[in-house]
Amino acid sequence: MTTTDPDRPLGPPVHTWTPPPAPTGAVLEGRHARLEPLSAEAHAALLFRAYEGHDWLWDYMAYGPFHSAAQYHRWVRDTVANTDHLFYAIRDLDSGGWGGVASYLRIKPQMGVIEVGNINLSPALQRTRAATEAVALMMGWAFDAGYRRYEWKCDALNRPSRAAAQRLGFSYEGVFRQHMVIKGRNRDTAWFAVTDTDWPALREAFAAWLSPSNFTADGGQVERLSDLTRLVRVGADPSL
């Protein structure tokens, strides 16, 4: 904090930072997950099959559920044509299946801010190493590109999403009341974020958790990711 008037403090200057590029859709791949720019032709049918019969996956989304492969195909085709966001399809390299999507949105390079959202993981992808690595890969790209702030927002009633944000190292920042009307219902929105100063420690936490040595022969985890990220978070969600 710097100022010449103690009654009117100003934030510190940001001297060495330059605005990062917008995401270009580079393929992101790790040991367990591969993320490709979402394509109606390449991914829609496979993703619809992974989501089919699980309408609850869309409860907190602004769209869906989809009741035919053609309907979902049209939605993907129209969605990826909107350049305000960039959707990825997520493949679990351990099983070989395409099982979810996530996107960059509210992309503000001039402010150094980007959000991850539209995360929808099929039951087969949930609670897998691929799911965690997919989030880590997207976060890593953002900070490596030069973003200063990486946001996660969700319906305040969506407790699994709030818990996931905390597990992944996002700090809780509060609730925006009556933030949206989604599918004719009120939505209060819980806000979480990671900053570039948090990222080095979180990168180490992800690497430690994803290490083969952190898992037993039957796939059980030795250390929980939430334990590895707890000391990085500066805000805890009081609802959890």
C-alpha positions in Angstrom: 0.0 0.0 0.0 1.4 3.3 -1.1 0.1 6.9 -0.8 1.2 10.4 0.1 -2.0 10.8 2.2 -2.5 8.3 5.0 -6.3 8.9 4.9 -6.5 8.0 1.2 -4.4 4.8 0.8 -3.7 3.5 -2.7 -2.8 0.0 -3.8 0.8 -0.8 -4.7 1.9 -0.1 -8.3 2.1 -3.1 -10.6 5.3 -2.3 -12.4 6.5 -5.4 -14.1 3.2 -7.0 -15.1 1.9 -6.9 -18.7 -1.5 -8.1 -19.9 -1.5 -11.7 -20.9 -2.9 -13.1 -24.1 -6.5 -14.5 -24.4 -6.7 -18.3 -24.4 -6.1 -19.7 -27.9 -7.3 -23.2 -27.4 -4.0 -25.0 -27.0 -4.4 -28.7 -26.2 -3.6 -29.3 -22.5 -2.4 -32.8 -21.6 -1.0 -34.3 -18.4 -0.5 -37.8 -17.1 -4.3 -38.5 -16.6 -6.2 -35.9 -18.5 -6.3 -34.4 -22.0 -8.2 -31.3 -22.8 -9.1 -30.4 -26.4 -11.2 -27.4 -27.6 -14.8 -28.6 -27.5 -16.1 -29.6 -30.9 -19.6 -30.7 -31.8 -18.3 -33.1 -34.4 -15.5 -34.6 -32.3 -17.1 -34.7 -28.8 -20.8 -34.0 -28.6 -22.0 -37.6 -29.2 -19.5 -39.1 -26.8 -20.2 -36.5 -24.1 -24.0 -36.9 -24.5 -23.5 -40.6 -23.9 -21.5 -39.9 -20.7 -24.2 -37.5 -19.4 -27.2 -39.5 -20.5 -29.6 -40.6 -17.7 -28.0 -38.1 -15.2 -30.3 -35.1 -15.5 -29.2 -33.9 -12.1 -25.9 -32.8 -13.5 -27.7 -29.8 -15.0 -29.5 -28.7 -11.9 -27.2 -25.7 -11.3 -26.4 -24.9 -14.9 -28.0 -22.2 -17.0 -28.8 -24.7 -19.7 -29.7 -28.4 -20.0 -30.6 -31.1 -19.5 -30.5 -32.4 -23.0 -32.8 -35.2 -24.0 -31.3 -36.2 -27.4 -27.8 -36.4 -28.9 -29.0 -34.0 -31.6 -30.1 -31.4 -29.1 -26.8 -31.5 -27.3 -24.9 -31.4 -30.6 -26.7 -28.2 -31.5 -26.0 -26.7 -28.1 -22.3 -27.5 -28.5 -22.2 -26.1 -32.0 -23.8 -22.9 -31.0 -21.8 -22.5 -27.8 -18.4 -22.9 -29.3 -19.2 -20.3 -31.9 -19.3 -17.7 -29.1 -15.8 -16.4 -28.7 -16.6 -14.8 -25.3 -15.6 -18.1 -23.8 -13.5 -21.1 -24.6 -14.8 -24.6 -23.8 -12.7 -27.7 -23.4 -13.7 -31.3 -23.6 -12.0 -33.5 -21.0 -10.7 -37.0 -21.7 -9.8 -39.4 -18.9 -6.6 -40.9 -20.2 -6.8 -43.7 -17.6 -10.1 -45.0 -18.9 -9.9 -43.5 -22.4 -13.4 -41.9 -22.2 -14.5 -38.4 -22.8 -16.4 -37.4 -19.7 -16.8 -33.7 -19.2 -16.3 -30.1 -20.1 -15.0 -26.9 -18.6 -14.4 -23.4 -19.9 -12.5 -20.2 -19.6 -15.0 -17.3 -19.4 -15.1 -13.7 -18.2 -11.7 -13.4 -19.9 -10.2 -9.9 -19.0 -6.6 -9.9 -20.2 -6.3 -6.1 -19.6 -7.1 -6.7 -15.9 -5.3 -10.0 -15.6 -8.4 -11.9 -14.6 -9.9 -15.1 -16.0 -12.6 -17.4 -14.7 -13.0 -21.2 -14.9 -16.6 -22.3 -15.2 -19.3 -24.4 -17.0 -17.6 -27.4 -15.3 -19.8 -30.4 -15.9 -18.3 -33.8 -15.2 -20.1 -37.1 -15.9 -20.3 -39.5 -13.0 -17.6 -41.6 -14.6 -15.2 -38.7 -14.5 -16.0 -37.3 -11.1 -13.6 -38.1 -8.2 -10.9 -39.2 -10.6 -7.3 -38.1 -10.9 -8.1 -36.9 -14.4 -10.8 -34.5 -13.1 -8.4 -32.9 -10.7 -5.6 -32.8 -13.2 -7.9 -31.1 -15.8 -8.5 -28.2 -13.3 -4.8 -28.0 -12.5 -3.9 -27.9 -16.2 -6.3 -25.0 -16.9 -5.2 -23.1 -13.8 -1.5 -23.7 -14.8 -2.1 -22.4 -18.3 -3.7 -19.2 -17.0 -0.9 -18.3 -14.5 1.9 -19.3 -16.9 0.3 -17.0 -19.5 0.5 -14.1 -17.0 -3.0 -13.8 -15.4 -3.0 -12.5 -11.9 -6.4 -13.8 -10.7 -8.3 -17.0 -11.5 -11.9 -17.1 -10.4 -14.5 -19.8 -9.6 -18.1 -18.9 -9.1 -21.1 -21.2 -8.4 -24.7 -21.2 -7.2 -24.4 -20.7 -3.4 -26.7 -23.7 -3.0 -24.3 -26.0 -4.9 -22.4 -27.4 -1.9 -20.4 -30.0 -4.0 -19.1 -27.1 -6.2 -18.2 -25.0 -3.1 -16.4 -28.0 -1.6 -14.6 -28.7 -4.8 -13.4 -25.1 -5.0 -11.9 -25.3 -1.5 -10.3 -28.7 -2.1 -8.6 -27.3 -5.2 -7.2 -24.4 -3.3 -9.6 -21.5 -4.2 -10.1 -19.0 -1.4 -13.7 -18.2 -0.4 -14.5 -14.5 -1.0 -18.2 -14.3 -0.2 -21.7 -14.5 -1.7 -23.3 -12.1 -4.1 -27.0 -12.1 -3.1 -29.7 -12.2 -5.8 -26.9 -12.2 -8.4 -28.8 -14.0 -11.2 -32.1 -15.5 -12.3 -31.4 -19.0 -13.7 -34.2 -21.1 -15.1 -36.7 -18.9 -13.4 -35.1 -19.2 -9.9 -33.1 -16.9 -7.8 -29.4 -17.6 -7.7 -27.1 -16.3 -5.0 -23.5 -16.8 -6.2 -20.5 -17.9 -4.1 -17.2 -16.5 -5.2 -13.8 -18.1 -4.9 -10.4 -17.2 -6.4 -6.7 -18.1 -6.7 -4.1 -15.4 -7.3 -0.7 -15.6 -8.9 0.9 -15.4 -5.5 -1.0 -18.5 -4.4 -0.1 -20.5 -7.6 3.5 -21.6 -6.8 2.4 -23.4 -3.6 -0.7 -24.8 -5.3 1.3 -26.1 -8.2 3.4 -28.0 -5.7 0.3 -29.3 -4.0 -1.2 -30.6 -7.3 2.1 -32.2 -8.2 2.4 -33.9 -4.9 -1.2 -35.2 -5.0 -1.0 -36.4 -8.6 2.4 -38.2 -8.0 2.1 -42.0 -8.4 3.6 -42.3 -5.0 0.6 -40.7 -3.4 -1.6 -43.6 -4.4 -1.8 -47.1 -3.1 -1.9 -50.2 -5.3 -5.7 -50.2 -5.1 -6.0 -46.5 -6.0 -6.4 -45.1 -2.5 -4.9 -41.7 -1.8 -2.2 -41.3 0.8 -2.5 -37.6 1.3 -5.7 -35.7 0.5 -5.5 -32.7 -1.8 -7.6 -30.6 0.6 -4.9 -31.1 3.3 -2.2 -30.0 0.8 -4.1 -26.9 -0.2 -5.4 -25.8 3.2 -2.4 -23.7 4.1 -2.6 -21.9 0.8 -6.2 -20.7 1.0 -6.7 -17.3 2.6 -10.5 -17.7 3.0 -12.4 -20.6 4.3 -16.0 -21.3 3.2 -18.1 -21.1 6.4 -20.9 -23.2 4.9 -18.7 -26.4 4.7 
